[in-house]
Amino acid sequence: MPNHTIRHAPTVPLTLIDIGINLGHDSYDADRDAVISRAQKAGVVQMIVTGATLEGSRKAIELARSRPRQLYATAGVHPHHATELTRESLTELEELARQPEVVAAGECGLDYFRDFSPRPVQQNAFHRQLELAAKVEKPVFLHQRDAHDDFLAILREHRKTLVGGVAHCFTGGAHELTAYLGLGFAIGITGWICDERRGAHLLPLVRDIPADRLLLETDGPYLLPRDLSPKPASRRNEPAYLPHIAEVVARARGELVTDLSRSSTAATRKLFGLPEI
């Protein structure tokens, strides 16, 4: 297997967008401004802050409002928290999703790996959020783990009403990739691809993702690239490491990282309606 261990940053300046960063996570509370500053210096010019609960969505919007044109937000309820999506909270979620700082509905989907919420409850919450995405006419930020068949069936039911979306943190195989691409969704690639134990199967698969649907994300503070050297003492992932992920993806695709940077940034701005800065 090729050696994918690389430097912290590429040798040429890049313009990148992190489509999935949990910037509201408490691990960033002590140095959030510094995290944003390091991202800027690394060429990560815009970031989409993930909302995975009502509270998290409110915080993501607050962060986006603090840095217009640089930070944006999603508003949604992760399947882990599906039991929290009541009729009343769904009304509030719609209000949040309509805010101008919010560029996608979600994170929403199905997670049968943990089953923190009962599966029927997850499915109902997923249906309601896809309906919401269609109602507010914003793309969906999708999560799926160990639930592909049910996930795909629900997506197919709603696909005609959706304006688009992204399979966030894609870690699946060729069958799943073909299905999501066939439905017209973009694919989000994280540092999972840098893990020779769990993510090596993604190296050939990323060649099959059209350039205009390949998006990049860290999913920080989670999924610190395993081949990052030296690793931060905190073992916390952050957007400044997105160029590292971009180089690994570009190498796997057999293209220049500058070309990948250009295409993924353009694709991100098109899907989420982000301005150039």
N, C-alpha and C positions, 0 to 999 in steps of 0.2 A: 504494500500500500504506500502511496506517495506520502512524503512528510509534509504535513500541513501546518507545522509550527512556524509562526511568523512573528514579526515585530508588533508592537502595540499599534503602530499607525503606518499607513502606506507611505511610500516615498514621494508621492505627488499629492497635492491638496485635492480633496474631494468635496463635493456638495451632496450631502446625504440627508435623508429624513428618517427618523425612527418612528415607525407607525404604531409601536406598542411599548410604552414605557409606563410602569406603575409608579409615577413620580410622587403620588400622594402617600406612598408606603412610609411607615414610620422610620424605616432605616435611613431615609433621606432627610429626616427632620433636622438633624444637626448641621447639615452642610448642603442643603438643596441648591442654594445659589451657586455654590462652588461646583456642584455636579453639572448645572446648566452651563456655567462658564467653561468647564472642561469640554463639554460637548461642542460648544461653539468653536473652541480652539481646534478641535479634532475635525471640524467641517460638517458637524451635524447642525444644520441651520434651522430645522423645524422638528418638532416632536408632537406626537399625539398621545395625550395622557389618558390611560385606560380607566374607565369607570366600570367597576364590577359589582357595586352595590349602590343603593340610593345615596348613602352617605359618601361613598367613594366617588360617585358621579358628581355630587355637589362640590366636592373638593377638587376634582379634576377641572370643573368649570371655573372655580375660583382661581386656580393656578393659571388657566388659560387667559382669564381676564387680566391677570397681573403682568402678562407678557404677550400683548397682542401681536399677531402675525408670526410669532415664534412658537407659542404653545397653543395646542388645540385639545379638544376633549372628545371622549365618547361617553355615552350615557346608557347604562344597561345593568342587568342583574345576571351575574354568572350563575351557571347551573348549581354550583355549590350552595348558593343562597336562594334557590328558587322558591323555597317556602315563604320567603319574605315578600314575594310579589303578590300582594292582595289586590282587590279591586281598587281600594283607595290608593295604594302605593303605585299602581299602574297609572292612575291619573296624574300623580306627581311626576312619574317617570316621563310621561308625555310632555309635561311642561318643561322638564329639563332637556329632553331631546330636541325641543323646538328652539332652544337658545342658540344664538348665532355662533357661539364658540364651539358648539357640538357639531362634529362632522360625520358621526356615525352612531347608529343604534347598536348597543352591545357594550360589553362583551356578553354574548348570549349563545346558548347552544345546549349540548348534552355532555355529561361526564359520568360514564358508568364505571370508571376506574375507581373513583372514591365513593360514589353514591352517597354524598353528604346530604342530598335531598332525594326523596323517593322518585323513582323513574317517571311515574305518571305525572308527578308535580313538575319535574324538569320539562317534560314534554309540553305540558300546558303553558308553562312560562315561556318556552321557546316559541310556541305558536303565537302567544300574545305579543311578544317582542318583534316577531317578523311582521305581524299586522301593524304594529306601531311604526316600524321602519318604513313600511309602504305608506302609511298615513302621513308621516312627516317628510317623506320623499328624501330619505338619507340612506346611504349604504349601510350594510350590516357588518359588524365586527364579530366574527364567528369563532366559537370554541367547540372542539369535539375531541373526546378521548374515549376509546373503547366503546363507541356507540354509533359506528358508521352507518349501519343499515337504517336505524330509526332516524338518525340525523339527516341522511340523504332523502328519506321518504318525506319528512316534514319540509325540507328545503324545496323539493320538487313540487309539493302542494302549493307553496307560496311564490315560487320563482317568478311567475309572470307579473306579479305586482311589485317586485323589488327593483330598485334602481341599480343594484349591484352590491358588491361586498367583497370581503377578503376572508379566506380561511387562515385565521391568525395562528401563528406558531405551528406551522404545518410540520408534523413529524411522521406522517403516514407513509404508505407504500404506493406503488404504481397504480393500483386499482383505485385508491382514494383520490390520488392526484388526477387521474383521468376523469373521474366523476365530477370533481369540483371544477376543473377546466371546462368540462362539457356543459356545465351550467353557467359558464361565463364569469366565474369568480376569479379574483386575484388570489395569489398565494403569498403568505408571509413567511419568510425564512429567518430563523433566529440562530443563536450560537449553538443550538442543538447539532447543527451540521459540523461543528468543530469537535464533537465528542466521538472518538474512534470506537467507543464501546456501544453507543446507542444510535449515533447519527450517521455512521458511515454509509448507510444505504441511501442517504440523501444526496451524496456526491454525484452519482450518475443521474439521479432523478432531476436535479435542477437544470440539467441540459434540456429537459422536455418542457420547461415552463417558458412560454413566450415572453420576450423581453418586456412587453408592455403590460404584463400581469405579474411580474416578479417584484415583490416589495420586501424591504428589509426592516428588521426590528430586533431590539435587544430583549424585550420582556423583562427588563431589569425591575427589581434587584435580583430576579431569578435568572437561571441559565447562564451563569458566567462561562464564557468559552473555555472549555477544558484545556485547549492547547495554548491559551494565553500565557506568555512568559515575559517577565515574571508576573505572577498573580498578585493581586492586591491582598494585603494582610486580612482585610475584612471579608474576602471572598464574595463581595457584593458586586453584582453586575451594574453597569451604568452606560448611558448613551455614548460616552467617549470611546467605548470599545466597538461601536458599530463599524468603523473602518476596517477593523480586524475581521469581522464577519464578512464584510463586503469583499475583502481580498480572498478569503477562503472560497466564497461562492463564485467569484470571477474565475479563480484558478480551476475550479471544478467544471465550469462552463467553457473553459478554453478561450476566455475573452479578457480584454484589458479591464482593469478595475475602474478606470476612468469611463469606459463605455458603460459598464454596469451601473456606476454611479449616476450617469446621465439618464439612462433609461429608467432605472427604478425611481429616481426623483421625479421624472416627468410622469410616470405611471401613477405615483402616489398623489401628485397634485391634481391629476385628471380625475381620479376616483373620488377623492375627498374634497375637491374644489379649493385647494390651497393656493394662495397667491405666490408668485415668485418674490423673493426678497434678496 
